[in-house]
Amino acid sequence: MSRVESALRELGLTLPTVAAPAGDYVPALVDRGTVYTSGQLPFVDGTLKATGHVGAEVTVDEAQELAELSALGALAAIKQQIGDLDRVTRVLKVTVFVNSTADFTQQPQVANGASGLLGKAFGERGRHTRSAVGVAALPLNSPVELEVTVAFE
């Protein structure tokens, strides 16, 4: 088992099965030492853990947990492409989309769920650039969707 997966296990987390694409795309793609993930939703056993808008039906704390689940999905997609998460040399960029009410402005706090997980899993290699964007709707009414880009050897 990789060091990254051992760190996740110590947190009580395991990688999920890679979610099947909901359209004509792939979960992750490799190009010249970089893995790009498609948008990842917070699935648990093939079902969204929650639906709705953050700031209405979903709290910030719940949304942080959903961002963490989405990050686990991204890691599973990355592992599927490169075989071992210990090959990741750097998490480069995380983009978090938050299905939020018009007056909600805590998207960065929601994104911290994903960023915190990546930091715990990869240590210094998990420090990354990030965007946290509020949107009016996401696929399947998911509260959170995220993309992760990593470099690997």
C-alpha positions as CSV (number, residue, x, y, z in Angstrom):
1,M,0.0,0.0,0.0
2,S,1.3,3.5,-0.9
3,R,2.3,6.0,1.7
4,V,-0.5,8.3,0.5
5,E,-3.1,5.5,1.0
6,S,-1.7,4.7,4.4
7,A,-2.1,8.3,5.4
8,L,-5.7,8.2,4.2
9,R,-6.3,5.0,6.1
10,E,-5.0,6.6,9.3
11,L,-7.7,9.3,8.8
12,G,-10.3,6.5,8.5
13,L,-10.6,7.1,4.7
14,T,-10.3,4.8,1.7
15,L,-10.3,5.5,-2.0
16,P,-13.7,4.9,-3.6
17,T,-14.3,3.1,-6.8
18,V,-13.9,5.5,-9.7
19,A,-17.2,6.9,-10.7
20,A,-18.5,6.0,-14.1
21,P,-18.6,9.0,-16.4
22,A,-22.1,10.5,-16.8
23,G,-21.3,11.5,-20.4
24,D,-18.8,11.4,-23.2
25,Y,-15.6,12.0,-21.3
26,V,-13.1,10.1,-19.1
27,P,-12.6,10.5,-15.3
28,A,-8.9,11.5,-15.7
29,L,-6.4,12.0,-18.5
30,V,-2.6,11.9,-18.5
31,D,-0.5,14.2,-20.6
32,R,3.3,14.6,-20.3
33,G,3.7,14.0,-16.6
34,T,0.4,15.6,-15.6
35,V,-2.9,14.1,-14.6
36,Y,-6.1,16.2,-15.1
37,T,-9.3,14.9,-13.5
38,S,-12.8,15.6,-14.7
39,G,-15.2,17.1,-12.3
40,Q,-15.7,14.9,-9.3
41,L,-18.9,14.8,-7.3
42,P,-19.3,13.5,-3.7
43,F,-20.5,10.0,-4.4
44,V,-20.7,7.3,-1.7
45,D,-21.3,3.8,-3.2
46,G,-22.6,5.3,-6.4
47,T,-25.0,7.7,-4.8
48,L,-24.6,11.5,-4.1
49,K,-24.2,12.0,-0.4
50,A,-26.3,15.1,-0.5
51,T,-28.0,17.5,-2.9
52,G,-29.0,21.1,-2.7
53,H,-27.5,24.6,-2.4
54,V,-24.9,25.5,0.2
55,G,-26.3,28.3,2.3
56,A,-29.8,26.8,2.1
57,E,-30.2,23.0,2.3
58,V,-26.5,22.3,2.9
59,T,-24.4,23.8,5.7
60,V,-20.7,24.9,5.3
61,D,-19.6,22.0,7.5
62,E,-21.5,19.5,5.4
63,A,-20.2,21.0,2.2
64,Q,-16.6,20.7,3.5
65,E,-17.1,17.0,4.0
66,L,-18.6,16.8,0.5
67,A,-15.5,18.5,-0.9
68,E,-13.3,16.0,0.9
69,L,-15.4,13.1,-0.6
70,S,-15.0,14.7,-4.0
71,A,-11.2,14.9,-3.5
72,L,-11.1,11.2,-2.6
73,G,-12.9,10.5,-5.9
74,A,-10.3,12.6,-7.7
75,L,-7.5,10.6,-6.0
76,A,-9.1,7.4,-7.1
77,A,-9.3,8.6,-10.7
78,I,-5.6,9.7,-10.5
79,K,-4.6,6.3,-9.1
80,Q,-6.4,4.6,-11.9
81,Q,-4.3,6.5,-14.4
82,I,-0.8,6.2,-12.8
83,G,-1.1,3.1,-10.6
84,D,0.3,4.5,-7.4
85,L,-0.4,7.8,-5.7
86,D,3.2,7.9,-4.3
87,R,4.2,8.8,-7.9
88,V,2.5,12.2,-7.5
89,T,5.2,14.8,-7.1
90,R,2.9,17.8,-6.6
91,V,-0.7,18.7,-6.4
92,L,-0.8,21.6,-8.8
93,K,-4.3,23.0,-8.9
94,V,-7.7,22.3,-7.3
95,T,-10.8,24.0,-8.6
96,V,-13.9,23.7,-6.4
97,F,-17.4,24.6,-7.7
98,V,-19.9,25.3,-4.9
99,N,-23.6,25.1,-5.7
100,S,-24.5,28.1,-3.5
101,T,-27.3,30.6,-2.8
102,A,-26.9,34.0,-4.3
103,D,-25.8,35.6,-1.0
104,F,-23.4,32.8,0.0
105,T,-19.7,33.9,0.1
106,Q,-17.9,31.1,2.0
107,Q,-16.8,29.1,-1.0
108,P,-13.1,29.2,0.2
109,Q,-14.2,27.5,3.5
110,V,-16.0,24.8,1.6
111,A,-12.9,24.2,-0.6
112,N,-10.8,23.8,2.6
113,G,-12.4,20.3,2.9
114,A,-10.6,19.2,-0.2
115,S,-7.4,21.2,0.4
116,G,-7.1,19.9,4.0
117,L,-7.4,16.3,2.8
118,L,-4.8,16.7,0.1
119,G,-2.4,18.3,2.6
120,K,-2.8,15.4,5.0
121,A,-2.4,12.8,2.3
122,F,0.6,14.3,0.5
123,G,2.2,16.6,3.1
124,E,4.1,19.5,1.4
125,R,3.5,17.9,-2.0
126,G,-0.2,18.5,-1.4
127,R,0.1,22.3,-1.2
128,H,-1.5,23.7,-4.3
129,T,-3.1,26.6,-6.1
130,R,-6.8,26.8,-5.9
131,S,-10.0,28.5,-7.1
132,A,-13.3,28.3,-5.2
133,V,-16.2,29.4,-7.3
134,G,-19.9,29.8,-6.5
135,V,-22.3,28.6,-9.1
136,A,-26.1,28.6,-9.5
137,A,-26.3,24.8,-10.2
138,L,-24.2,21.7,-10.6
139,P,-24.9,18.3,-12.2
140,L,-27.4,16.2,-10.3
141,N,-28.0,19.1,-7.9
142,S,-24.7,18.3,-6.2
143,P,-23.6,20.8,-3.7
144,V,-19.9,20.5,-4.7
145,E,-17.9,19.5,-7.7
146,L,-14.1,19.7,-8.0
147,E,-11.2,19.1,-10.4
148,V,-7.6,18.2,-9.4
149,T,-4.5,18.5,-11.5
150,V,-1.3,16.8,-10.3
151,A,2.3,16.3,-11.6
152,F,3.8,12.8,-11.3
153,E,6.9,10.8,-12.2
